[in-house]
Amino acid sequence: MEGASKEKLASVSDLVTVFENSRTPGAAPGAHHAGCRSPPPEDPGEKPSVGEALESGPRTVSRRYLSSLKNKLSSGAWRKSCQLSSCPEPGTQEPEKRIVQELLETEQAYVARLHLLDQVFFQELLEEARSSKAFPEDVVRLIFSNISSIYQFHAQFFLPELQRRLDDWSATPRIGDVIQKLAPFLKMYSEYVKNFERAAELLATWTDKSPRFQEVLTRIQSSEASGSLTLQHHMLEPVQRIPRYELLLKEYVQKLPAQAPDRDDAQKALDLIFSAAQHSNAAIKEMERLQDLWEVYQRLGLEDDIVDPSNALLREGPVLKISFRRRDPTERYLFLFNNMLLYCVPRVIQVGAHFQVRTRIDVAGMKVRELTDAEFPHSFLVSGKQRTLQLQARSQEEMISWMQACQAAIDQIEKRNETFKAAVQGPEGAAQGQELQSEELGLRAPQWVRDNMVTMCMRCQEPFNALTRRRHHCRACGYVVCARCSDYRAELKYDANRPNRVCLRCYTFLTGHVLPEDKEDKRRGILEDIRAHTSIPLLGYQVTTGPQGDPRVFQLQQSGQLYTFKADTEELRGRWVKAMERAASGWSPGDPEDGDLSD
């Protein structure tokens, strides 16, 4: 194995020689022959010198430097690194050919770095993981991501195509068509860029954790092929490569004569390179979003039902919860995502998670509005399918900010799902008050009336007392009612159709029954009789079908008197009609053939 390693390092040394020879004497690593196009030096203290790198070991790329790099790539600040006016024109060489020559030279050096990453660092660490089992193979693969695909693309396709075109420049003085053909493949960099920070963290972790891992790194980094640079520095090369393509190609287009045959192709190639750069920048932003989201999930204890990489955190912060039982508000914490609001309780003893999720309210169907409450200023209401919360912000500005964030999330859901449009038109008007509209009963959690706001049952108006008439809340309308007025249960859709305590009025609306059978039997005593409301002598009446066309309707008619009745079923209507026809004709019971018409 050691012999094979020496052969690999020797082959890399040959490739690196091309890279080293293209530098000016004494130039810093990464400064290419055309000095005006090299990246600007990093701020002092950000990128360590070679001596510092050797003294401090492999962990020489600071987190501040990595962050600076990401910010620079995301903002496009690297585009300012080329000052065309300061670039000397060597001899009489065509400026566009000189740029293509530089593109080829930097590509050769870049392929050497990719070879070092893939064929030396990656393969050596992978072989060590397989043979010694000192660290997992999966860790090595995660660190290097898709570097093998990137290396093969540049070594087998991009570099040979550039070389052939420059060798045949006198016959075919153009490069735009070649880059147009190969530029779409540069989008593979987004995977590498997205994984970059995670790879840096794994590299730092296993360098500290595994002596065998560190030993392999130290041996390769101290070799001539590595150029006395650490693995982290080599891993930065792919991150910065696409911006350099864009920079060189942009200058190439500027140097082309107006009527050059390659102008249109070169411009299209530049657009494709720019698209690939944007793709990488988007990958950086997505990486940062996922990292921030992961940190939020860790603070929440990684609840299985809320961990979703498609979520986006919109706002978080402390609020006060106005309780319907307690006088003083309690401290709570909210996380507002694009699809849900998490109502959390801070943990007193922080072991792992910092918050415990008490309630999840779906943004779909959620409403938010300001509350007018002299006792609790800056308060607002969040009403969702699962629960309704009365919350208090620390200031008017904070309340408005929360309401705007919630409403923005609601509006976004509304655009994606038109079925909720009627439910999320906007903030509730003040005229609606605290009571839900009848069509919303059971569909969404109500706002509970606070206990200290009422002294008597909001249904029967009987005063409350601590012993015989205690306070209860109807889970459908939120009213404070007594036990007698809330001794009913109905299924509520917002609570997964589970039976909940409700008042008689809500029970009637939700079930369609005036009174439950058990309550009806319980309230009607055994000596209680039924009194007739009206008595009708049927003799001489005509029994006819009703005009409504409903087969359950029938009528009694005589001398201007008309009574209309409706049976529960068509069969029962027939029995009623037959019985009334008998009574109207003067029939008397006793004929056994007539049968029993009683219910």
QUITA-V548929 format. One record per residue. N is the residue number from 1. RES is the residue in one small letter. D_LAST is the distance of its C-alpha to the last C-alpha in Angstrom with 2 decimals. Layout:
n: (N | N)
res: (RES | RES)
d_last: (D_LAST | D_LAST)
This chain:
n: (1 | 2 | 3 | 4 | 5 | 6 | 7 | 8 | 9 | 10 | 11 | 12 | 13 | 14 | 15 | 16 | 17 | 18 | 19 | 20 | 21 | 22 | 23 | 24 | 25 | 26 | 27 | 28 | 29 | 30 | 31 | 32 | 33 | 34 | 35 | 36 | 37 | 38 | 39 | 40 | 41 | 42 | 43 | 44 | 45 | 46 | 47 | 48 | 49 | 50 | 51 | 52 | 53 | 54 | 55 | 56 | 57 | 58 | 59 | 60 | 61 | 62 | 63 | 64 | 65 | 66 | 67 | 68 | 69 | 70 | 71 | 72 | 73 | 74 | 75 | 76 | 77 | 78 | 79 | 80 | 81 | 82 | 83 | 84 | 85 | 86 | 87 | 88 | 89 | 90 | 91 | 92 | 93 | 94 | 95 | 96 | 97 | 98 | 99 | 100 | 101 | 102 | 103 | 104 | 105 | 106 | 107 | 108 | 109 | 110 | 111 | 112 | 113 | 114 | 115 | 116 | 117 | 118 | 119 | 120 | 121 | 122 | 123 | 124 | 125 | 126 | 127 | 128 | 129 | 130 | 131 | 132 | 133 | 134 | 135 | 136 | 137 | 138 | 139 | 140 | 141 | 142 | 143 | 144 | 145 | 146 | 147 | 148 | 149 | 150 | 151 | 152 | 153 | 154 | 155 | 156 | 157 | 158 | 159 | 160 | 161 | 162 | 163 | 164 | 165 | 166 | 167 | 168 | 169 | 170 | 171 | 172 | 173 | 174 | 175 | 176 | 177 | 178 | 179 | 180 | 181 | 182 | 183 | 184 | 185 | 186 | 187 | 188 | 189 | 190 | 191 | 192 | 193 | 194 | 195 | 196 | 197 | 198 | 199 | 200 | 201 | 202 | 203 | 204 | 205 | 206 | 207 | 208 | 209 | 210 | 211 | 212 | 213 | 214 | 215 | 216 | 217 | 218 | 219 | 220 | 221 | 222 | 223 | 224 | 225 | 226 | 227 | 228 | 229 | 230 | 231 | 232 | 233 | 234 | 235 | 236 | 237 | 238 | 239 | 240 | 241 | 242 | 243 | 244 | 245 | 246 | 247 | 248 | 249 | 250 | 251 | 252 | 253 | 254 | 255 | 256 | 257 | 258 | 259 | 260 | 261 | 262 | 263 | 264 | 265 | 266 | 267 | 268 | 269 | 270 | 271 | 272 | 273 | 274 | 275 | 276 | 277 | 278 | 279 | 280 | 281 | 282 | 283 | 284 | 285 | 286 | 287 | 288 | 289 | 290 | 291 | 292 | 293 | 294 | 295 | 296 | 297 | 298 | 299 | 300 | 301 | 302 | 303 | 304 | 305 | 306 | 307 | 308 | 309 | 310 | 311 | 312 | 313 | 314 | 315 | 316 | 317 | 318 | 319 | 320 | 321 | 322 | 323 | 324 | 325 | 326 | 327 | 328 | 329 | 330 | 331 | 332 | 333 | 334 | 335 | 336 | 337 | 338 | 339 | 340 | 341 | 342 | 343 | 344 | 345 | 346 | 347 | 348 | 349 | 350 | 351 | 352 | 353 | 354 | 355 | 356 | 357 | 358 | 359 | 360 | 361 | 362 | 363 | 364 | 365 | 366 | 367 | 368 | 369 | 370 | 371 | 372 | 373 | 374 | 375 | 376 | 377 | 378 | 379 | 380 | 381 | 382 | 383 | 384 | 385 | 386 | 387 | 388 | 389 | 390 | 391 | 392 | 393 | 394 | 395 | 396 | 397 | 398 | 399 | 400 | 401 | 402 | 403 | 404 | 405 | 406 | 407 | 408 | 409 | 410 | 411 | 412 | 413 | 414 | 415 | 416 | 417 | 418 | 419 | 420 | 421 | 422 | 423 | 424 | 425 | 426 | 427 | 428 | 429 | 430 | 431 | 432 | 433 | 434 | 435 | 436 | 437 | 438 | 439 | 440 | 441 | 442 | 443 | 444 | 445 | 446 | 447 | 448 | 449 | 450 | 451 | 452 | 453 | 454 | 455 | 456 | 457 | 458 | 459 | 460 | 461 | 462 | 463 | 464 | 465 | 466 | 467 | 468 | 469 | 470 | 471 | 472 | 473 | 474 | 475 | 476 | 477 | 478 | 479 | 480 | 481 | 482 | 483 | 484 | 485 | 486 | 487 | 488 | 489 | 490 | 491 | 492 | 493 | 494 | 495 | 496 | 497 | 498 | 499 | 500 | 501 | 502 | 503 | 504 | 505 | 506 | 507 | 508 | 509 | 510 | 511 | 512 | 513 | 514 | 515 | 516 | 517 | 518 | 519 | 520 | 521 | 522 | 523 | 524 | 525 | 526 | 527 | 528 | 529 | 530 | 531 | 532 | 533 | 534 | 535 | 536 | 537 | 538 | 539 | 540 | 541 | 542 | 543 | 544 | 545 | 546 | 547 | 548 | 549 | 550 | 551 | 552 | 553 | 554 | 555 | 556 | 557 | 558 | 559 | 560 | 561 | 562 | 563 | 564 | 565 | 566 | 567 | 568 | 569 | 570 | 571 | 572 | 573 | 574 | 575 | 576 | 577 | 578 | 579 | 580 | 581 | 582 | 583 | 584 | 585 | 586 | 587 | 588 | 589 | 590 | 591 | 592 | 593 | 594 | 595 | 596 | 597 | 598 | 599)
res: (m | e | g | a | s | k | e | k | l | a | s | v | s | d | l | v | t | v | f | e | n | s | r | t | p | g | a | a | p | g | a | h | h | a | g | c | r | s | p | p | p | e | d | p | g | e | k | p | s | v | g | e | a | l | e | s | g | p | r | t | v | s | r | r | y | l | s | s | l | k | n | k | l | s | s | g | a | w | r | k | s | c | q | l | s | s | c | p | e | p | g | t | q | e | p | e | k | r | i | v | q | e | l | l | e | t | e | q | a | y | v | a | r | l | h | l | l | d | q | v | f | f | q | e | l | l | e | e | a | r | s | s | k | a | f | p | e | d | v | v | r | l | i | f | s | n | i | s | s | i | y | q | f | h | a | q | f | f | l | p | e | l | q | r | r | l | d | d | w | s | a | t | p | r | i | g | d | v | i | q | k | l | a | p | f | l | k | m | y | s | e | y | v | k | n | f | e | r | a | a | e | l | l | a | t | w | t | d | k | s | p | r | f | q | e | v | l | t | r | i | q | s | s | e | a | s | g | s | l | t | l | q | h | h | m | l | e | p | v | q | r | i | p | r | y | e | l | l | l | k | e | y | v | q | k | l | p | a | q | a | p | d | r | d | d | a | q | k | a | l | d | l | i | f | s | a | a | q | h | s | n | a | a | i | k | e | m | e | r | l | q | d | l | w | e | v | y | q | r | l | g | l | e | d | d | i | v | d | p | s | n | a | l | l | r | e | g | p | v | l | k | i | s | f | r | r | r | d | p | t | e | r | y | l | f | l | f | n | n | m | l | l | y | c | v | p | r | v | i | q | v | g | a | h | f | q | v | r | t | r | i | d | v | a | g | m | k | v | r | e | l | t | d | a | e | f | p | h | s | f | l | v | s | g | k | q | r | t | l | q | l | q | a | r | s | q | e | e | m | i | s | w | m | q | a | c | q | a | a | i | d | q | i | e | k | r | n | e | t | f | k | a | a | v | q | g | p | e | g | a | a | q | g | q | e | l | q | s | e | e | l | g | l | r | a | p | q | w | v | r | d | n | m | v | t | m | c | m | r | c | q | e | p | f | n | a | l | t | r | r | r | h | h | c | r | a | c | g | y | v | v | c | a | r | c | s | d | y | r | a | e | l | k | y | d | a | n | r | p | n | r | v | c | l | r | c | y | t | f | l | t | g | h | v | l | p | e | d | k | e | d | k | r | r | g | i | l | e | d | i | r | a | h | t | s | i | p | l | l | g | y | q | v | t | t | g | p | q | g | d | p | r | v | f | q | l | q | q | s | g | q | l | y | t | f | k | a | d | t | e | e | l | r | g | r | w | v | k | a | m | e | r | a | a | s | g | w | s | p | g | d | p | e | d | g | d | l | s | d)
d_last: (97.94 | 100.55 | 102.64 | 99.73 | 99.05 | 102.66 | 102.44 | 99.33 | 100.96 | 104.09 | 102.19 | 100.41 | 103.76 | 104.96 | 101.98 | 102.27 | 105.94 | 104.92 | 102.86 | 105.63 | 108.32 | 106.35 | 106.57 | 109.34 | 111.53 | 110.14 | 106.84 | 103.80 | 101.36 | 99.24 | 101.92 | 102.75 | 105.92 | 104.89 | 104.77 | 103.39 | 100.16 | 99.53 | 96.73 | 97.85 | 98.63 | 95.84 | 96.09 | 98.42 | 96.72 | 93.87 | 95.42 | 97.75 | 101.12 | 102.04 | 103.91 | 100.95 | 98.75 | 101.03 | 101.37 | 97.73 | 96.43 | 93.64 | 91.36 | 93.43 | 90.89 | 89.41 | 85.83 | 87.32 | 89.13 | 86.01 | 84.11 | 87.02 | 87.02 | 83.30 | 83.65 | 86.68 | 84.99 | 81.80 | 83.74 | 86.19 | 89.17 | 90.95 | 91.55 | 94.18 | 96.30 | 98.44 | 101.20 | 102.49 | 105.57 | 106.91 | 106.69 | 110.17 | 110.70 | 112.66 | 115.35 | 114.52 | 111.40 | 108.57 | 106.13 | 103.06 | 104.61 | 105.46 | 101.81 | 100.70 | 103.39 | 101.97 | 98.45 | 99.75 | 101.66 | 98.77 | 96.52 | 98.97 | 98.96 | 95.18 | 94.84 | 97.19 | 94.88 | 91.85 | 93.79 | 94.56 | 90.91 | 89.43 | 92.16 | 93.69 | 91.41 | 88.15 | 89.57 | 91.65 | 88.75 | 86.46 | 89.02 | 89.52 | 85.78 | 85.58 | 88.67 | 88.53 | 84.78 | 85.88 | 83.31 | 80.38 | 80.93 | 77.81 | 79.50 | 82.48 | 80.31 | 78.41 | 81.68 | 83.12 | 79.90 | 80.71 | 84.47 | 85.23 | 83.58 | 85.44 | 88.74 | 88.37 | 87.52 | 90.59 | 92.99 | 92.10 | 91.16 | 91.89 | 95.37 | 96.67 | 95.52 | 97.32 | 100.40 | 100.60 | 100.17 | 102.91 | 105.25 | 104.86 | 104.93 | 107.92 | 106.11 | 102.55 | 102.76 | 99.04 | 96.40 | 93.30 | 92.00 | 92.24 | 90.32 | 87.71 | 87.05 | 86.83 | 85.40 | 81.68 | 82.18 | 83.15 | 79.49 | 79.47 | 81.17 | 77.94 | 76.77 | 80.07 | 80.09 | 76.50 | 77.40 | 80.77 | 79.96 | 77.90 | 80.81 | 83.27 | 81.19 | 80.91 | 84.63 | 85.46 | 83.09 | 84.42 | 88.01 | 87.63 | 85.48 | 87.34 | 91.16 | 91.18 | 89.36 | 91.87 | 94.76 | 93.89 | 93.50 | 96.80 | 98.68 | 97.52 | 97.86 | 101.43 | 102.39 | 104.33 | 101.47 | 99.23 | 101.86 | 101.57 | 98.09 | 94.88 | 91.86 | 89.93 | 92.55 | 92.39 | 88.59 | 88.96 | 90.78 | 87.71 | 85.99 | 88.96 | 89.81 | 87.56 | 88.75 | 92.32 | 91.51 | 90.22 | 93.29 | 95.78 | 94.04 | 93.79 | 97.54 | 98.13 | 96.37 | 98.41 | 101.67 | 101.01 | 102.94 | 100.91 | 101.37 | 101.00 | 99.11 | 97.07 | 95.84 | 92.49 | 91.68 | 92.80 | 90.60 | 87.57 | 88.46 | 88.71 | 85.23 | 83.88 | 85.72 | 84.33 | 80.81 | 81.45 | 82.77 | 79.66 | 77.59 | 79.46 | 79.11 | 75.36 | 75.37 | 77.22 | 74.67 | 71.79 | 73.56 | 73.93 | 70.27 | 69.09 | 71.53 | 70.30 | 66.68 | 67.50 | 69.13 | 66.01 | 63.85 | 66.28 | 65.92 | 62.13 | 62.32 | 61.54 | 57.74 | 56.47 | 53.79 | 56.26 | 59.38 | 59.58 | 62.95 | 61.46 | 60.74 | 63.11 | 63.75 | 63.85 | 64.43 | 64.46 | 65.33 | 64.46 | 62.07 | 60.62 | 56.92 | 55.54 | 53.22 | 50.27 | 51.14 | 54.94 | 57.47 | 59.96 | 59.35 | 59.80 | 62.00 | 60.27 | 61.44 | 59.99 | 60.60 | 59.54 | 59.41 | 58.66 | 55.11 | 54.29 | 55.20 | 55.90 | 55.60 | 57.96 | 59.40 | 63.15 | 63.97 | 66.21 | 67.82 | 68.45 | 68.50 | 68.05 | 65.34 | 65.97 | 62.37 | 58.91 | 56.12 | 53.32 | 51.22 | 51.37 | 50.14 | 49.96 | 51.98 | 49.42 | 47.10 | 49.40 | 50.43 | 53.38 | 54.42 | 56.77 | 55.59 | 57.08 | 57.53 | 60.57 | 60.23 | 60.27 | 62.51 | 62.58 | 58.94 | 56.56 | 53.00 | 52.08 | 48.39 | 47.13 | 44.02 | 44.81 | 46.17 | 47.66 | 51.12 | 53.15 | 56.76 | 60.14 | 63.32 | 66.85 | 67.87 | 66.68 | 68.38 | 66.65 | 63.23 | 63.89 | 65.12 | 61.96 | 59.73 | 61.79 | 61.71 | 57.94 | 57.49 | 59.93 | 57.92 | 54.70 | 56.44 | 57.76 | 54.33 | 53.06 | 55.78 | 55.00 | 51.23 | 50.01 | 46.34 | 47.01 | 48.79 | 46.10 | 45.84 | 49.60 | 51.00 | 53.13 | 53.24 | 50.46 | 51.50 | 52.02 | 49.45 | 46.66 | 47.47 | 46.00 | 42.29 | 41.04 | 39.63 | 35.83 | 36.07 | 38.21 | 35.93 | 35.61 | 38.08 | 41.22 | 42.33 | 42.53 | 45.59 | 45.07 | 46.10 | 48.86 | 48.17 | 51.20 | 50.08 | 47.28 | 47.16 | 43.51 | 40.10 | 39.86 | 36.18 | 35.91 | 39.71 | 40.02 | 43.50 | 44.00 | 45.79 | 46.93 | 44.92 | 41.51 | 40.84 | 42.30 | 42.48 | 40.34 | 40.22 | 37.23 | 37.96 | 36.50 | 38.27 | 41.00 | 40.44 | 41.49 | 38.50 | 37.76 | 35.78 | 32.77 | 32.66 | 33.19 | 30.92 | 28.99 | 29.71 | 29.53 | 31.27 | 34.44 | 36.14 | 39.61 | 39.20 | 38.25 | 34.47 | 34.74 | 32.43 | 34.40 | 34.14 | 33.06 | 32.40 | 29.05 | 30.14 | 31.14 | 28.04 | 25.87 | 28.19 | 28.52 | 24.94 | 23.01 | 20.88 | 21.37 | 21.33 | 21.01 | 18.17 | 20.91 | 22.56 | 19.44 | 18.81 | 22.57 | 23.09 | 20.40 | 21.97 | 20.47 | 21.66 | 20.43 | 18.17 | 16.44 | 18.51 | 17.74 | 19.95 | 20.33 | 19.62 | 19.73 | 20.65 | 19.12 | 21.69 | 24.02 | 22.15 | 22.10 | 19.19 | 20.91 | 20.79 | 21.96 | 25.58 | 25.02 | 24.44 | 21.31 | 18.84 | 15.93 | 17.58 | 17.44 | 19.44 | 19.99 | 23.71 | 26.11 | 29.73 | 29.92 | 26.61 | 24.42 | 21.12 | 19.85 | 16.40 | 15.40 | 12.13 | 12.26 | 12.50 | 13.85 | 11.28 | 8.47 | 11.33 | 11.96 | 8.79 | 9.48 | 13.09 | 12.80 | 11.10 | 13.75 | 16.44 | 15.99 | 16.26 | 19.20 | 20.95 | 20.92 | 18.73 | 18.02 | 15.68 | 17.60 | 18.13 | 16.92 | 17.51 | 14.85 | 12.12 | 8.68 | 6.52 | 3.76 | 0.00)
